[in-house]
């Protein structure tokens, strides 16, 4: 078992063990059918999915469907004040 799954933090992040299991299963299926990883790392698909969860890249919506989070771009500083 991977160390990340032993931590209660990841379980609490997604709302419980059942939701975590569902999220992992759905994301693994998506990766296995050609979906692109949302994190830059090499490794087993399970490691990729766990990193995506830890980095808040994926979640289950209210109906239990897999969703990708909209990543907000960092605010650009306005240099017009100079």
Backbone as JSON Lines, residues from 0, in Angstrom:
{"i":0,"aa":"X","n":[0.84,-1.19,0.0],"ca":[0.0,0.0,0.0],"c":[0.89,1.24,0.0]}
{"i":1,"aa":"X","n":[0.48,2.23,-0.72],"ca":[1.28,3.45,-0.84],"c":[1.12,4.3,0.41]}
{"i":2,"aa":"X","n":[2.2,4.98,0.78],"ca":[2.2,5.8,1.99],"c":[1.1,6.86,1.97]}
{"i":3,"aa":"X","n":[0.81,7.43,0.8],"ca":[-0.2,8.47,0.71],"c":[-1.56,7.96,1.15]}
{"i":4,"aa":"X","n":[-1.86,6.69,0.88],"ca":[-3.16,6.15,1.25],"c":[-3.27,5.88,2.74]}
{"i":5,"aa":"X","n":[-2.15,5.82,3.43],"ca":[-2.16,5.59,4.87],"c":[-2.48,6.87,5.63]}
{"i":6,"aa":"X","n":[-2.32,7.99,4.98],"ca":[-2.52,9.28,5.63],"c":[-4.0,9.65,5.61]}
{"i":7,"aa":"X","n":[-4.51,10.08,6.75],"ca":[-5.91,10.5,6.84],"c":[-6.17,11.78,6.06]}
{"i":8,"aa":"X","n":[-5.11,12.56,5.83],"ca":[-5.27,13.83,5.13],"c":[-5.87,13.64,3.74]}
{"i":9,"aa":"X","n":[-5.4,12.66,2.99],"ca":[-5.91,12.44,1.64],"c":[-7.34,11.9,1.7]}
{"i":10,"aa":"X","n":[-7.65,11.1,2.71],"ca":[-9.0,10.58,2.89],"c":[-9.95,11.74,3.19]}
{"i":11,"aa":"X","n":[-9.55,12.6,4.1],"ca":[-10.39,13.74,4.46],"c":[-10.52,14.74,3.32]}
{"i":12,"aa":"X","n":[-9.48,14.87,2.51],"ca":[-9.49,15.82,1.4],"c":[-10.62,15.53,0.42]}
{"i":13,"aa":"X","n":[-10.89,14.25,0.17],"ca":[-11.92,13.89,-0.81],"c":[-13.25,13.55,-0.17]}
{"i":14,"aa":"X","n":[-13.31,13.46,1.17],"ca":[-14.58,13.25,1.83],"c":[-14.84,11.82,2.29]}
{"i":15,"aa":"X","n":[-13.8,11.03,2.44],"ca":[-13.97,9.68,2.98],"c":[-13.32,8.63,2.11]}
{"i":16,"aa":"X","n":[-13.21,7.44,2.68],"ca":[-12.55,6.34,1.98],"c":[-13.31,5.87,0.75]}
{"i":17,"aa":"X","n":[-14.64,5.85,0.82],"ca":[-15.43,5.43,-0.33],"c":[-15.23,6.39,-1.49]}
{"i":18,"aa":"X","n":[-15.29,7.69,-1.22],"ca":[-15.08,8.67,-2.28],"c":[-13.66,8.61,-2.83]}
{"i":19,"aa":"X","n":[-12.69,8.38,-1.95],"ca":[-11.3,8.25,-2.4],"c":[-11.16,7.06,-3.34]}
{"i":20,"aa":"X","n":[-11.74,5.95,-2.95],"ca":[-11.67,4.74,-3.78],"c":[-12.35,4.98,-5.14]}
{"i":21,"aa":"X","n":[-13.5,5.62,-5.12],"ca":[-14.22,5.91,-6.36],"c":[-13.43,6.85,-7.25]}
{"i":22,"aa":"X","n":[-12.86,7.9,-6.66],"ca":[-12.08,8.87,-7.42],"c":[-10.86,8.2,-8.05]}
{"i":23,"aa":"X","n":[-10.16,7.38,-7.29],"ca":[-8.98,6.68,-7.82],"c":[-9.38,5.77,-8.97]}
{"i":24,"aa":"X","n":[-10.45,5.01,-8.77],"ca":[-10.89,4.07,-9.8],"c":[-11.27,4.79,-11.1]}
{"i":25,"aa":"X","n":[-12.02,5.87,-10.98],"ca":[-12.46,6.61,-12.17],"c":[-11.28,7.27,-12.88]}
{"i":26,"aa":"X","n":[-10.34,7.8,-12.1],"ca":[-9.19,8.47,-12.73],"c":[-8.26,7.46,-13.38]}
{"i":27,"aa":"X","n":[-8.06,6.3,-12.74],"ca":[-7.24,5.26,-13.36],"c":[-7.86,4.81,-14.68]}
{"i":28,"aa":"X","n":[-9.18,4.67,-14.7],"ca":[-9.86,4.28,-15.94],"c":[-9.64,5.34,-17.02]}
{"i":29,"aa":"X","n":[-9.72,6.61,-16.64],"ca":[-9.52,7.69,-17.61],"c":[-8.09,7.68,-18.15]}
{"i":30,"aa":"X","n":[-7.11,7.5,-17.27],"ca":[-5.72,7.45,-17.72],"c":[-5.48,6.25,-18.63]}
{"i":31,"aa":"X","n":[-6.08,5.13,-18.3],"ca":[-5.9,3.92,-19.1],"c":[-6.56,4.0,-20.47]}
{"i":32,"aa":"X","n":[-7.5,4.92,-20.63],"ca":[-8.15,5.09,-21.94],"c":[-7.61,6.31,-22.69]}
{"i":33,"aa":"X","n":[-6.47,6.84,-22.24],"ca":[-5.8,7.88,-23.01],"c":[-5.83,9.29,-22.46]}
{"i":34,"aa":"X","n":[-6.46,9.51,-21.32],"ca":[-6.46,10.84,-20.72],"c":[-5.04,11.22,-20.32]}
{"i":35,"aa":"X","n":[-4.7,12.48,-20.47],"ca":[-3.36,12.97,-20.15],"c":[-3.23,13.22,-18.65]}
{"i":36,"aa":"X","n":[-2.09,12.87,-18.07],"ca":[-1.85,13.18,-16.65],"c":[-1.85,14.69,-16.43]}
{"i":37,"aa":"X","n":[-2.32,15.11,-15.27],"ca":[-2.39,16.53,-14.92],"c":[-1.21,16.98,-14.08]}
{"i":38,"aa":"X","n":[-0.29,16.07,-13.81],"ca":[0.94,16.39,-13.07],"c":[2.12,15.94,-13.91]}
{"i":39,"aa":"X","n":[3.23,16.61,-13.73],"ca":[4.44,16.28,-14.48],"c":[5.29,15.34,-13.65]}
{"i":40,"aa":"X","n":[5.1,14.06,-13.89],"ca":[5.9,13.05,-13.2],"c":[5.8,11.75,-13.97]}
{"i":41,"aa":"X","n":[6.8,10.93,-13.8],"ca":[6.78,9.59,-14.38],"c":[6.51,8.62,-13.25]}
{"i":42,"aa":"X","n":[5.91,7.51,-13.61],"ca":[5.64,6.51,-12.59],"c":[4.4,5.72,-12.93]}
{"i":43,"aa":"X","n":[4.01,4.9,-12.01],"ca":[2.82,4.09,-12.16],"c":[1.59,4.99,-12.19]}
{"i":44,"aa":"X","n":[0.56,4.59,-12.92],"ca":[-0.67,5.4,-12.96],"c":[-1.23,5.71,-11.56]}
{"i":45,"aa":"X","n":[-1.13,4.76,-10.64],"ca":[-1.63,5.0,-9.28],"c":[-0.9,6.15,-8.61]}
{"i":46,"aa":"X","n":[0.42,6.24,-8.81],"ca":[1.19,7.34,-8.23],"c":[0.77,8.67,-8.85]}
{"i":47,"aa":"X","n":[0.5,8.67,-10.13],"ca":[0.05,9.88,-10.82],"c":[-1.29,10.34,-10.25]}
{"i":48,"aa":"X","n":[-2.22,9.4,-10.09],"ca":[-3.55,9.73,-9.57],"c":[-3.44,10.31,-8.15]}
{"i":49,"aa":"X","n":[-2.62,9.69,-7.32],"ca":[-2.47,10.2,-5.95],"c":[-1.9,11.61,-5.94]}
{"i":50,"aa":"X","n":[-0.93,11.88,-6.81],"ca":[-0.38,13.24,-6.89],"c":[-1.43,14.23,-7.39]}
{"i":51,"aa":"X","n":[-2.25,13.81,-8.33],"ca":[-3.32,14.69,-8.83],"c":[-4.29,15.03,-7.7]}
{"i":52,"aa":"X","n":[-4.59,14.06,-6.85],"ca":[-5.48,14.32,-5.71],"c":[-4.81,15.25,-4.71]}
{"i":53,"aa":"X","n":[-3.57,14.95,-4.36],"ca":[-2.84,15.76,-3.4],"c":[-2.71,17.21,-3.87]}
{"i":54,"aa":"X","n":[-2.51,17.4,-5.18],"ca":[-2.35,18.74,-5.74],"c":[-3.69,19.37,-6.13]}
{"i":55,"aa":"X","n":[-4.81,18.77,-5.73],"ca":[-6.15,19.3,-6.0],"c":[-6.44,19.48,-7.48]}
{"i":56,"aa":"X","n":[-5.97,18.57,-8.3],"ca":[-6.2,18.65,-9.74],"c":[-7.51,17.96,-10.14]}
{"i":57,"aa":"X","n":[-7.98,16.98,-9.34],"ca":[-9.19,16.24,-9.67],"c":[-10.08,16.11,-8.44]}
{"i":58,"aa":"X","n":[-11.38,15.89,-8.68],"ca":[-12.33,15.7,-7.6],"c":[-13.59,15.03,-8.15]}
{"i":59,"aa":"X","n":[-14.44,14.56,-7.25],"ca":[-15.74,14.03,-7.64],"c":[-16.77,15.13,-7.43]}
{"i":60,"aa":"X","n":[-17.61,15.35,-8.43],"ca":[-18.66,16.36,-8.26],"c":[-19.82,15.77,-7.45]}
{"i":61,"aa":"X","n":[-20.88,16.54,-7.26],"ca":[-22.01,16.12,-6.45],"c":[-22.67,14.85,-6.95]}
{"i":62,"aa":"X","n":[-22.62,14.61,-8.26],"ca":[-23.23,13.4,-8.82],"c":[-22.26,12.23,-8.88]}
{"i":63,"aa":"X","n":[-21.03,12.41,-8.37],"ca":[-20.05,11.34,-8.33],"c":[-19.24,11.19,-9.6]}
{"i":64,"aa":"X","n":[-19.29,12.2,-10.46],"ca":[-18.52,12.17,-11.7],"c":[-17.14,12.8,-11.48]}
{"i":65,"aa":"X","n":[-16.16,12.25,-12.18],"ca":[-14.8,12.77,-12.11],"c":[-14.72,14.13,-12.8]}
{"i":66,"aa":"X","n":[-14.11,15.09,-12.13],"ca":[-13.94,16.44,-12.68],"c":[-12.5,16.88,-12.5]}
{"i":67,"aa":"X","n":[-12.04,17.7,-13.43],"ca":[-10.73,18.34,-13.3],"c":[-10.96,19.75,-12.8]}
{"i":68,"aa":"X","n":[-10.14,20.19,-11.87],"ca":[-10.28,21.55,-11.35],"c":[-9.74,22.54,-12.37]}
{"i":69,"aa":"X","n":[-10.43,23.64,-12.47],"ca":[-9.95,24.75,-13.28],"c":[-8.77,25.35,-12.53]}
{"i":70,"aa":"X","n":[-7.63,25.37,-13.17],"ca":[-6.45,25.91,-12.52],"c":[-6.39,27.41,-12.76]}
{"i":71,"aa":"X","n":[-6.33,28.14,-11.67],"ca":[-6.25,29.58,-11.79],"c":[-4.82,29.98,-12.1]}
{"i":72,"aa":"X","n":[-4.68,30.88,-13.05],"ca":[-3.37,31.38,-13.39],"c":[-2.92,32.36,-12.32]}
{"i":73,"aa":"X","n":[-1.63,32.41,-12.05],"ca":[-1.16,33.4,-11.07],"c":[-1.44,34.82,-11.55]}
{"i":74,"aa":"X","n":[-1.78,35.66,-10.63],"ca":[-2.08,37.05,-10.97],"c":[-0.84,37.71,-11.57]}
{"i":75,"aa":"X","n":[-1.05,38.43,-12.66],"ca":[0.06,39.14,-13.27],"c":[0.14,40.52,-12.68]}
{"i":76,"aa":"X","n":[1.35,40.92,-12.37],"ca":[1.54,42.24,-11.78],"c":[1.42,43.29,-12.86]}
{"i":77,"aa":"X","n":[0.74,44.37,-12.52],"ca":[0.55,45.46,-13.47],"c":[1.75,46.4,-13.39]}
{"i":78,"aa":"X","n":[2.51,46.47,-14.49],"ca":[3.7,47.31,-14.48],"c":[3.42,48.7,-15.06]}
{"i":79,"aa":"X","n":[2.15,49.05,-15.24],"ca":[1.79,50.34,-15.79],"c":[1.96,51.47,-14.78]}
{"i":80,"aa":"X","n":[2.18,51.13,-13.51],"ca":[2.32,52.15,-12.47],"c":[3.67,52.84,-12.51]}
{"i":81,"aa":"X","n":[4.6,52.34,-13.29],"ca":[5.95,52.91,-13.28],"c":[6.07,54.14,-14.1]}
